[in-house]
Amino acid sequence: MSVKLLLAGRRGGDVPFTSSPDNSRAWLRQVEQWFQDNAREWLEGSHLSAGPHGAPLLRLRLHPAAGEVSILAASGARVVISAETTAVGPGYHVFLCDLLKAMGQALHLHWAEPDEAMGVGDPTGYFHTDDAGPVEVHMLAWLQESVGQVLRLRSRGQSGFAMSMRFGHTFEYPGALLTPLGPRDERWMRRVYEDPRVGMDVFPWWKQGVGAQARLGRALCRLWTEVVWRPPLLQEERRLMREVARALELAWREDPELAYPWREWREVLGYLGVGGTLAELVHRHAAFHAAKGPPIGYRRGAVQVALPAGWEIRIPGSLAEAHLEDGTWVARDHRRSVRFVPLEDATEDGLVPTSAERRAMELEHRGERVSGRASLHMEPGECRLTAVCSSGRHRALCVVSFDDPEEEDWALGTWRSLDHAVAA
């Protein structure tokens, strides 16, 4: 029932295109450049890779609550574009359709007619008709169906539900339903099931246009799901906080009457060390609008992270994460770090435990799907737990380092939280 764009077209224009992968990649680079020039602040990232049957594939990320927009340069100069828009809302759907149509015109794309039997086209009809009315209808129908399904599952005793959240992180946060704009309780879901228009507040981009409400919704998504609540350690973290602060400022200057997250805005400016007139205004508003309830930010608590090769681990949400080129995943702050790598990929000297270290692994853990042995090296200012874990035929190494010996229980708990989806 979700709203999924599946658009087909053919490259045209004065430049002769063949089915050569090199030509297709060159065309996708033009597409990428076009989005960089025209989507600007809304383009969060792009990546060119290989799609089905080795065809070049461009992935674009245009909103923190949305999945990627995929543009496949298939054989015979064919182009296939797919995207799902329900997580963000009608405003985003209209924005994306308009952007794709402008790109098609600039790069001489000839669009195929919609084919309902093949699932090709825009199910709301907007891409083909410019009539935005049905977009809201489709979004609300999806929302009603989604909360209805969650309510039915909750009535059977199930819990831990999320809606429209990106893959990779599962947040441990109280609430019957986690969304990119914060948790919702069962009362909210029951009201939405009766009248889905009550739930418009769950869409980060409901109204058309790239104005204040769109920028505020985008900033709120990032505050809830991406921001780590401490001074930034990495350039990426600092850039994210600056982008959030900038989006909030632009939105406020356009429409100062919206409901801004003054408390969290003040916190971000503090982490960035930003002063001046605007910071003083934010501080005054934060004091005046003393927010009730827990602050915004799923990453204030623990998070379950999807790791390479099907592994998962539970860590504090404040740790900075990075995937290294050698297949290693690292999470750290100024006093703790967690390092993980599948043993099949652990070829770096000093990473795989030596024979002596393996003999010294006196700690043992047996979970439902994962078992392992570990050694613990404890000295003031230099504590390290080194563990080898197994899940069926899968093996991995986990190294937890920490400065304070009193965090030994945290290190052991982090190691023992390692899980694998399927032990085979």
Disulfide bonds with the S-S distance in Angstrom:
none
